[in-house]
Amino acid sequence: MTEMKETTHFFQRDHLLFLTTEAFGNSVTGTPFHGDSESLINRFYMTFVLIRPGIFVMGSPADESGRESDETPHRVTLTKAFYMQTTPVTQDQWYAVMGSSPSCFKGGSRPMEQVSWNDTQIFISRMNRQEKGTYRLPTEAEWEYACRAGTS
């Protein structure tokens, strides 16, 4: 199995690929989405929800099982809204963009797996060309903020 690599700013979580796109006012500039301002669907049937800016405490308590040394709790402010995909990228969605699917556990609606960080960057680059958009991986702070969904 190819390991998903974490970068300084953008990452794939738990071997699943989620995409983020920028929010500009109530629309996504240049991207052919349909839907309301709270949720958007692109032509690959990827659904995105609006994540509003906010402040949260990122990190974990010192006594949490599996905690890494760089996870010290600290306050983070997200100043810009963004849209985050509601599900991992599926094999069908990957195939529609890339023309192939290296997944081991086949099934069109199953999450994409067996792809590297570099594969993901190519996928995102093609998405941005095809959709004229601003797709990217979420930052670690965006991911944690969205996962917390307003909880601490």
N, C-alpha and C positions, 0 to 999 in steps of 0.2 A: 504494500500500500504506500502511495506517495504521501509524504507528510505535508500538511498545509503549513506554510511559513507565516509567522507573524512579523510584521514590519513595525517600524517605529511609530507610524501614524495610522496605518490602515491594516485591517486584518480580517481573516476568515475565522469563524468561531466554531469549535467542536467539529471540524471537518465539513461544515455546511457553508454554503455560499449565499450570503444575503447581499443585496445591492442597495445603494442609497443614491438619491439624486437630489440636487439642490432645489430649494424652494425660493422662489422670487415672488414676493407678494402672494397672490392667490393662484399662481400658475407656475408651470415649469417651462422656462423660456426655451423655445426651439424644439421641444419634445412633443411628439404627437400623442398626448394622453387624452383620455376622456374620463369624465367623472366630476365629482364636486371638489371643493377645495380641501376637504378632509381626507378623501381617498381618490386615487388615480389608478387607471389601468392602461398599460401600453399595448401595442399591437401584438406582443408576445404573451398577452394575458397575464402579465406580472402585475400584481396589485400592490400599491404603495399607500401607506398612511402618513398623514402629516404628524410630525413630532415637533411640538412647539418648543421654543427656547426655555431655559430654566436653570435652576441651581440645584445641585445635589451633592451628596458626599459619596465620592468614589473610593473604592478600596474595600478592605475587609478587616474585621477585628483580628488582633494578633493571635488569638486562640482558635481561629477557624481552621478546621481540618483542610489540608491541601493548600494552604495559603502560601504565596510566594513572598519573598522579602521586599519586593517592590510594590506591594499592595497596601501600603500604609494609607489609612483613611485620610482624605483631603477634600476640601471643597472645590467643586468645579462649576464654572458658569459656561453654559452654552448660549451664545448670543444670537445664533441664526437658526431659524426653523429649517427642517429638512424632511424629505420623504424617505421612509424606509420600507423595503419590501416586507410583506406580511408573512411570507413563507420562504424557505430556501429556494434557490433556482432549481427547477425540475429538469429532468433529462430531456423532456420534449422541448423546453425553452432553450436549453443549451444546444440541442440539435438544430433548432430553427436558426440559431445564430452561427454556429460553428460547422454544421454539416456532418458532424460525427459525435458519437458519445462513447467515451472510454469507460463508462461505469461498469462495475462488476455486478452489482445487483440491479439487473435490468427491469425497467418499468417506466413508462413515459411520465407518470405523475410522481415518481419517486425522486427524492433529492439527488442532485448531481454529486458524485463522489469520484475519487481517483483522479483528481486534477490538482496540479501544482499552483503555487502562487503565480508563476509565470504564465501558465495556461489561463488563469483567471484574468490577468492583465490583458492578454490578447482578446479574451471574451469581452471584457469591458470596452476595450478600444473599438472592437467591431460593433458593439451595441451603440456606442457614441457616434460612430460613422453612420450606421443604418438609421438611427433614431434622431440624429442631430441633437443629442442630449448631453447631459452632464452626469452620467452614471459613474459610480465609484464604489469602493468598499467603505463601510462606515469606519469612523475612527473608533478607537477603543472606548473613549469617553461617550461617543454617540451610542455605541452598542450597549454599554452598561446603563446609560440613562434610559434608553428605550426599553431594555429588559426590566428595569425597576418599575416602569409605568407609574411613576408618581409615589412609589413607596420608598422607604429607606432601609 
